[in-house]
Amino acid sequence: EPRAACVLGIDLGTTSVKAALVVGGEQGPVVAESCSRETQAQTGSLGAGPQGMEQNVGKIIRALNECLAALPQQQLQRVSHIGISGQMHGIVFWKRDQGCKWTENETGPTFEPKEVSNLVTWQDGRCSPDFLSSLPQPESHISLAKGFGCATVYWYLKKSPDFLKSYDAAGTIHDYVVAMLCDLKKPLMSDQNAASWGYFSSRSKSWNTDILKKSGFPVHLLPEVGDPGSIAGRTICAWHGIPKGAEVGIALGDFQCSVYSCLTEKTDAVLNIGTSAQLTISMPLGFQPPETPDPFSAVTYYPYFSGSYLAVAASLNGGNVLAMFVDMVTQWIAELGLEVQETTIYPKIIKAALTQNNSKLSIHPTVFGERHMPEQLASVTNISVSDVSLGHVTRALCRGIIENLHSMLPSECLTEMGVRRILGTGSALARNEVLRQEAERMFPFPVVYGKDVDAAVGAAMVM
């Protein structure tokens, strides 16, 4: 008898690419196989200087190809649908008819990028608060921020307009992959990704074309917008043995897919701490965000699935803050003429913090700023002689990360919205018992772990 069809889910993340093969089980979707590869795609940014954050698209696609080559061929041959998610906000440019070239590989045909720019990621900081305030006001419920696709286009328009003349298409990195797989003449984008670019009205599901045209914005670069969960096209080649003609879903936000992979109960909130951090709940069906954003509100409403929204406190400060702290400690040790690997430091600082249950030290950990308060950086207060051990500092830092999120979407709000428990997810929470303890101390609900968020799996489930 023919084996049941399966769905391939792909997530193009900030640091790694993940692929998961999902099959239908009696209790719902089951992950049959998965694979992930670090992209190591970080690259210098010529015009934007140290504020720029760019990634090499060739390296991202290489990691994607390595992932697929590592999955079992006989299962790839049964793939009928492909769901793709990736980092929101970012932007990549390409030439429509020369975006990639298809080549024959050991595992079947695959594509490599051709006339494609670097990916300017969501972490990009070239758009300063001053620059952003010089741009026209969008008609959108989301405030414009650095790292947003449309803001980046404005930056090129003003600082290096010739760059834009080389390209006639743009999208997120996952929109690019969908466009290549299906040979789309014009890129297609879900409203999840469009809303994360700025200058998009979620109510009318349309770009602010009038506002953009008036200021000389190259609107021909903007993708068509469709509904998340719909089909963008079919594969034009037997990609890594996946049959030609497999249906490819419109690219989705990694955040929405992560939440989709674990949020089943209306009364659950999701606390996810990875590179950055989010606390999120799904709004009741029929909820519409306000017409204009409250620039000082820390809560943003993200388009979710079937017309619904997620309320999200999205912090730019999560596991990246701990990584920076480890990096700082490593550098200090090196300056003292000693050598220690970063990988050995992380478990040791966690162990030290576990012995210090209380620390009066107070760390406000916003080293990366926050979208609603870009000027505010980090601070350490209440330093006393007794609280300066590595354990005290690490404990205070972990507490600060949780407190910062809690200040953005406090327990009182969660209680009002009917939340009864919190699902704790993400790599930083999984690796760090101190963060878990602080989350449990901060929130008056049970925090449960074990349902891990997985954007690749979520993208497959949507299909």
Salt bridges, closest charged atoms under 4 A:
GLU54 OE2 - ARG126 NH2 2.71
GLU66 OE1 - ARG37 NE 3.87
GLU112 OE1 - LYS101 NZ 3.61
ASP124 OD2 - ARG126 NE 2.83
ASP162 OD1 - LYS165 NZ 3.26
ASP183 OD2 - LYS185 NZ 3.31
ASP191 OD2 - LYS205 NZ 3.21
ASP227 OD1 - LYS205 NZ 3.28
GLU247 OE1 - HIS81 NE2 3.01
GLU247 OE2 - ARG234 NH2 2.85
ASP268 OD1 - ARG421 NE 2.73
GLU291 OE2 - ARG203 NH1 3.13
ASP387 OD1 - HIS392 NE2 3.79
GLU438 OE2 - ARG395 NH1 2.87
GLU438 OE1 - ARG399 NE 3.02
GLU438 OE2 - ARG441 NH2 3.53
ASP454 OD2 - LYS18 NZ 2.49
